[in-house]
Amino acid sequence: MSLDRDEFRRRVRSAAASSSPAPSPPTPTTSQEPPRLVPSSSNSRISMRGSLSGVEDPFAATSGSSSWGEGTSGLGAYGNKKKLYGDRFIPTREGADSQTSFKLIPSAASLGKRRTDSGMDAQKDEADRKFDALLRTELFGPEYVDQASLRNSPSTRIAYNPSNTSSPRSRPGSHEGSPTATPISGSSKPVFSFSSPSRKRTAPGDRERVIGGAQGLDSPTHERYSTSPVKYEGQRVLLSPRKAPRLLAKVPFKVLDAPQLADDYYLNLVDWSSTNILAVGLGADVYLWSAVTSQVTKLCDLAAHSPPDFVTSLSWIGKGNQLAVGTKLGKVHIYDAVKLKCIRTMTGHSARVGALAWNDAILSSGSHDRLIIHRDVRVAAHSVGKITAHRQEVCGLKWNTAENQLASGGNDNRLFVFDKMNETPTHRFTEHIAAVKAIAWSPHQHGILASGGGTADMRLCFRNTATGSLLSEVDTGSQICNLLWSKNSNELVSTHGFSAGQAQNQVCIWRYGAQTQQVATLQGHSYRVLYLAMSPDGETIVTGAGDETLRFWNAFPSRGAVAKQAERTVLNPLAGIR
């Protein structure tokens, strides 16, 4: 009997249905919906994953998509095979440009243009730069070595092959040194080659090492003889001489109370003499503090004068016991610090005298009346010359005694340089945009003048007065109140006041050179650090502020003190005990 096709299919289906097991009775259901492996929409997927991990999947479909698989490859709303995602995403490095990614990482030296961090450590910065150079060498080859870090390296030197400097090093069968190195692919070149030693024997494709006349494979430092995992260039970075760390105390070793110390930017009330006596102006009084005996002596009381007066500036003569005192009424008194008496009073100003500067027997005074008056204390006349270049108050005066040059700064944002006692300035500097009070001549280089601007400027500028050119400038980030060069090193100290940022009221030490670098930041004053003076030996500085304190810092220790401090290590804790 023949069956048509439809009848055959019907019988096969009925036989298959009769041979299948009977369905099990349904289990009692609860109010919860049974879990789904494949959610029907993106919203259900997010809520389910949220109940498991507490965090929504960052790779879920966007709110604008209507199905889970939209926007993903190989997934569909009704597909049988689904790609499962975990809560953690592990990126793949396939196709990544490691060299470009490394260059995008900021180096430690480039973090922060304004170096005003109070915890700045020069030793840590040097270690970061050295590690950065080592890492670049190991990852990308010697072509990326910072040669500045190898200037002070040992006497060994590397001569680069001009034919190979354009591309990284590559060896047959090795990927070390360059991501573009290719392995051997059916080359007929021999795997090993042997030859007799020769002076001209070199390794093809490698740089030549030149050490004492030996080149190539004859060099004892060739990397083929090295047993170190670090490349030869990296070893030079690690073995380069390390600069000795600067040992500098960040806290003052002495603090003196100075009641009524004025918080006035235009006054100069602290000065240290060559005989180791510190003079401080407090209101109408002048006090002398001996750094040898710590004895305090009252020099004068201007309130007892008729009419009463107040101290606005102080300045010791270069060598001797004479102290010049400028007052609010425009007078200049000269006192003998040994006899404790006034030996002369000079007039000429109609307003307060805020700046005083000595050049041997010549005393120059700057006033709020915009005048600069030169006085020769050896003659009876009260004035031997006047300068009327400034349009506002003269707040800074400094003599360069070695070359007979006078620098003056004013509230008119001008900085002038005069030769001897000429009335016409030799140089007129107008780069500052705020009052110029901080002025200092370098004792180490002829004609180098440093100046600092006020709150609106905040720049530290270095100029060559021989050519009148601006050498460099540094944005300090805060008002510059005083500048003073070190007597023992090519460094200077600056004191600061107002700032728009967090760094203010600090004392900064700078190392002057081709690139002026900040060595350290000293903090402790709670008001503007308006006053600054240095001890005769050049090791100690004293700072005064509106918080009515005088703080003594060991800013420029001598070499003997540094060596003694270096001996006091953990291994030798008793080195400093006599």
SVG drawing of the C-alpha trace seen along z (x, -y; Angstrom):
<svg xmlns="http://www.w3.org/2000/svg" viewBox="-2 -122 95 124">
<polyline fill="none" stroke="black" stroke-width="0.4" points="0.0,0.0 1.4,-3.3 1.3,-6.3 1.5,-9.8 4.0,-12.2 1.6,-14.0 0.3,-10.9 3.8,-9.6 4.8,-12.8 1.6,-12.6 2.4,-9.1 6.0,-9.9 4.9,-12.8 2.3,-10.7 4.9,-8.0 7.4,-10.5 4.7,-12.0 3.7,-8.6 7.3,-7.6 8.1,-10.9 7.7,-10.7 4.7,-12.2 5.1,-15.7 5.7,-16.0 3.0,-17.6 3.5,-21.3 5.2,-22.4 3.5,-24.9 4.5,-28.5 5.4,-31.3 5.0,-35.0 8.6,-35.4 9.2,-35.0 11.7,-32.3 15.2,-33.6 15.9,-34.1 19.2,-33.5 18.4,-35.8 16.5,-38.9 14.0,-40.2 15.0,-43.9 17.9,-46.1 15.9,-47.3 15.4,-43.8 19.2,-43.1 20.2,-46.2 17.9,-45.5 19.0,-41.8 22.7,-42.6 22.1,-45.4 20.6,-42.9 23.7,-40.7 26.6,-43.1 25.0,-46.4 26.5,-48.2 25.0,-48.7 26.9,-47.2 28.8,-50.1 28.5,-48.2 24.7,-47.8 22.7,-49.1 21.8,-52.8 18.4,-54.0 17.6,-54.7 18.0,-51.0 15.0,-48.7 16.8,-45.3 19.7,-44.0 21.9,-43.2 21.6,-46.4 25.0,-48.0 26.9,-44.8 28.4,-42.3 27.0,-38.8 24.0,-39.3 20.3,-39.4 17.1,-39.8 16.0,-36.3 19.4,-34.5 20.2,-31.2 23.8,-32.0 24.4,-35.1 27.7,-36.7 28.0,-37.1 29.6,-40.1 31.3,-40.2 31.3,-43.0 35.0,-43.7 36.4,-44.7 40.0,-43.6 41.3,-45.6 43.4,-43.9 46.8,-45.2 46.4,-44.1 47.0,-46.9 48.1,-49.4 50.8,-51.8 52.9,-51.5 55.5,-54.1 52.9,-56.8 51.1,-56.0 54.3,-56.2 55.1,-59.7 51.6,-60.9 52.5,-60.2 53.7,-63.4 57.1,-63.3 57.8,-64.2 59.8,-67.3 56.9,-68.7 54.3,-68.5 53.5,-72.0 55.0,-75.0 55.0,-77.0 57.2,-75.3 55.5,-76.5 54.8,-73.2 56.0,-73.3 57.0,-69.6 59.2,-69.8 62.2,-67.5 65.0,-68.0 66.3,-64.5 63.0,-62.9 62.8,-64.9 66.3,-63.7 65.3,-60.1 62.2,-60.5 64.1,-61.9 66.6,-59.1 63.9,-56.4 62.2,-58.0 65.4,-57.9 66.0,-54.3 62.4,-53.3 62.6,-55.0 65.9,-53.2 64.7,-49.8 61.4,-50.1 62.3,-52.0 66.1,-51.8 69.0,-54.2 67.6,-56.7 65.1,-57.9 67.7,-58.5 67.7,-62.0 71.3,-63.0 71.0,-65.6 70.9,-62.8 74.2,-61.4 76.3,-64.5 78.0,-63.7 78.3,-60.0 81.6,-58.1 84.3,-58.6 82.8,-56.0 81.1,-57.4 79.0,-56.1 79.6,-56.9 76.4,-56.4 76.5,-55.0 74.9,-57.5 73.4,-54.8 71.5,-53.3 70.4,-56.4 67.2,-56.8 65.7,-53.4 65.8,-51.4 68.1,-48.5 67.0,-45.1 68.7,-41.7 68.0,-38.7 65.6,-36.5 65.1,-38.9 62.4,-41.5 64.3,-43.3 64.8,-47.0 62.2,-47.8 58.5,-46.8 59.2,-46.7 62.0,-44.0 61.2,-41.1 62.2,-37.4 64.3,-35.2 62.1,-33.9 64.0,-31.4 67.2,-33.4 70.3,-31.7 72.6,-33.5 74.5,-31.3 73.2,-31.0 76.7,-31.0 79.9,-32.5 83.4,-32.3 86.4,-34.4 89.8,-35.3 90.0,-38.3 90.6,-41.6 90.8,-45.2 88.4,-46.2 85.9,-43.4 82.5,-45.0 79.0,-43.6 76.9,-44.6 73.7,-46.5 75.0,-47.5 76.4,-50.8 80.1,-51.1 81.4,-51.4 84.4,-53.6 86.2,-53.1 90.0,-53.6 90.3,-52.9 88.4,-49.5 85.5,-49.3 82.7,-46.8 83.2,-43.3 86.6,-44.1 85.1,-46.5 84.8,-44.9 81.5,-46.7 79.8,-45.3 76.3,-44.1 76.9,-40.7 79.3,-40.1 77.0,-41.6 75.3,-39.4 73.0,-42.1 69.4,-42.3 69.7,-46.0 71.0,-47.4 74.4,-49.2 72.8,-52.6 70.5,-51.9 73.6,-51.0 75.2,-54.3 72.1,-56.1 72.2,-54.2 75.9,-54.6 76.0,-58.3 77.2,-60.4 74.3,-61.4 74.1,-64.9 74.5,-65.2 71.1,-66.0 70.6,-69.4 70.4,-69.2 68.1,-72.0 66.0,-72.3 62.4,-73.2 61.7,-74.7 63.4,-77.7 65.9,-77.0 65.0,-80.2 61.8,-82.3 61.7,-85.8 58.7,-87.8 58.6,-91.2 55.5,-93.1 54.3,-96.0 56.3,-94.9 54.4,-96.7 52.6,-94.8 53.5,-97.4 54.9,-96.4 56.7,-99.8 58.8,-99.6 62.2,-98.0 62.5,-97.4 65.1,-94.6 68.8,-94.6 71.9,-92.6 75.3,-94.3 78.8,-93.1 79.4,-93.0 76.7,-90.4 74.1,-92.8 70.4,-92.6 68.5,-95.9 64.7,-95.8 62.3,-98.7 59.2,-98.3 56.8,-101.3 58.8,-104.3 61.6,-102.2 64.8,-100.5 66.1,-97.4 69.5,-95.7 69.8,-92.0 73.3,-90.4 73.6,-87.1 76.6,-86.2 75.2,-86.8 71.4,-87.0 71.3,-90.3 68.6,-92.9 69.4,-96.6 67.1,-99.5 68.8,-102.0 66.3,-104.8 62.7,-105.9 61.4,-108.3 58.2,-108.8 60.1,-111.0 61.1,-113.4 59.2,-116.6 57.1,-116.0 56.8,-112.2 58.0,-110.1 58.0,-106.5 60.6,-104.2 60.1,-103.4 63.5,-102.0 66.8,-100.7 70.2,-100.1 73.7,-99.3 76.8,-100.8 78.9,-98.2 81.6,-98.0 81.2,-99.7 78.8,-100.4 76.8,-103.2 73.0,-102.6 70.9,-104.8 67.2,-105.2 64.6,-106.6 61.4,-108.1 57.8,-108.8 58.5,-112.6 61.2,-112.3 64.2,-112.5 67.3,-110.3 69.1,-109.7 72.6,-108.1 73.3,-106.3 76.4,-104.9 75.4,-101.3 78.3,-101.1 77.7,-104.4 73.9,-104.2 73.6,-107.8 72.5,-109.8 75.5,-111.3 73.7,-113.1 70.2,-114.0 69.6,-114.9 66.6,-116.3 65.5,-116.8 62.4,-114.6 58.8,-115.7 57.4,-112.2 58.4,-108.9 61.7,-107.4 61.0,-103.8 64.3,-102.8 68.0,-103.3 71.2,-102.0 74.9,-102.5 77.9,-102.7 80.9,-103.3 80.3,-106.8 77.4,-107.6 74.0,-107.1 71.0,-107.1 67.5,-107.4 64.2,-106.9 60.9,-108.4 57.2,-108.6 57.8,-112.0 59.3,-110.3 62.8,-111.6 66.1,-109.8 68.7,-111.9 72.4,-111.1 74.2,-112.1 77.9,-112.0 78.2,-111.6 81.7,-113.0 80.6,-116.5 78.3,-118.9 75.8,-119.2 72.6,-117.2 72.5,-116.4 75.1,-115.9 72.6,-114.9 68.9,-114.3 67.1,-112.0 63.6,-112.7 63.1,-109.8 60.2,-108.0 56.6,-109.1 55.5,-107.4 57.0,-106.3 60.5,-104.8 60.2,-101.5 63.5,-99.7 67.1,-100.9 70.3,-98.7 73.9,-99.7 76.2,-97.5 79.4,-98.6 81.7,-96.7 80.7,-98.7 79.1,-101.8 75.7,-101.2 72.4,-102.0 69.2,-100.2 65.9,-101.8 62.4,-100.4 59.2,-102.3 55.5,-102.0 55.2,-103.2 56.3,-99.7 59.6,-101.0 63.1,-99.7 66.0,-102.1 69.8,-101.6 72.1,-104.6 75.8,-104.9 77.4,-106.4 75.3,-109.4 74.1,-110.4 70.6,-111.9 69.7,-110.2 69.2,-106.4 71.4,-104.2 68.6,-101.6 64.9,-101.8 63.1,-98.5 59.3,-98.5 58.5,-94.7 57.0,-94.6 53.3,-95.4 53.4,-96.0 55.4,-97.8 59.1,-96.8 60.5,-96.6 62.6,-93.4 66.0,-94.2 69.3,-92.3 72.7,-92.5 74.5,-89.2 77.9,-89.1 79.1,-86.2 78.5,-87.7 79.1,-91.2 76.1,-93.2 73.4,-90.6 70.4,-92.2 67.4,-90.3 64.1,-92.0 60.6,-90.9 57.2,-92.3 54.2,-92.8 50.8,-91.2 49.8,-91.9 53.1,-90.8 54.6,-88.0 57.6,-87.5 61.2,-87.1 63.4,-88.6 67.1,-88.5 68.8,-91.2 72.3,-91.9 72.9,-95.6 75.9,-95.6 73.7,-95.0 70.3,-95.9 68.8,-92.6 66.4,-90.4 68.0,-87.0 65.2,-85.0 62.1,-85.3 60.2,-82.9 56.5,-83.2 56.6,-82.6 52.8,-82.6 52.8,-85.1 53.8,-88.7 57.6,-89.1 58.5,-91.2 62.3,-90.8 65.3,-89.3 68.7,-88.5 71.7,-86.7 73.7,-84.1 77.3,-85.0 78.6,-81.4 76.7,-80.0 75.0,-81.1 71.6,-81.0 69.2,-83.6 66.2,-83.7 62.9,-85.4 60.1,-86.1 56.5,-86.2 53.1,-87.6 49.7,-87.7 48.7,-85.1 45.6,-83.9 46.5,-80.3 47.4,-78.3 51.1,-79.1 51.6,-82.4 53.6,-83.8 56.5,-81.4 60.3,-81.7 61.8,-80.3 65.4,-79.4 66.4,-79.5 69.5,-78.2 70.4,-80.6 71.8,-79.4 70.8,-78.7 67.5,-77.4 66.6,-78.9 65.4,-76.1 63.6,-76.3 65.6,-74.4 63.3,-74.6 60.3,-76.3 60.2,-77.3 56.9,-78.0 56.0,-79.1 54.7,-82.7 51.0,-83.4 51.3,-86.9 53.3,-88.4 57.0,-87.9 58.0,-91.6 61.4,-91.7 64.6,-89.8 68.3,-90.0 71.3,-87.7 74.1,-87.0 77.6,-88.2 78.8,-84.6 76.0,-84.1 74.7,-80.9 71.6,-82.2 68.7,-84.4 66.1,-86.1 62.6,-86.8 60.0,-89.1 56.3,-89.2 53.1,-90.9 52.5,-88.0 55.0,-89.9 57.6,-87.2 61.2,-86.9 62.3,-83.5 65.9,-82.3 66.6,-79.8 69.8,-77.9 69.3,-78.5 72.9,-78.3 74.9,-76.0 78.7,-75.8 80.3,-72.8 81.7,-71.7 78.2,-71.8 76.8,-69.8 79.5,-67.1 78.9,-66.8 75.2,-66.5 75.8,-63.8 77.7,-61.7 74.6,-61.6 73.0,-58.5 71.1,-55.6 74.3,-53.6 76.2,-56.3 73.7,-58.0 76.4,-59.2 78.4,-61.1 77.0,-64.5 77.7,-64.0 80.9,-65.6"/>
</svg>
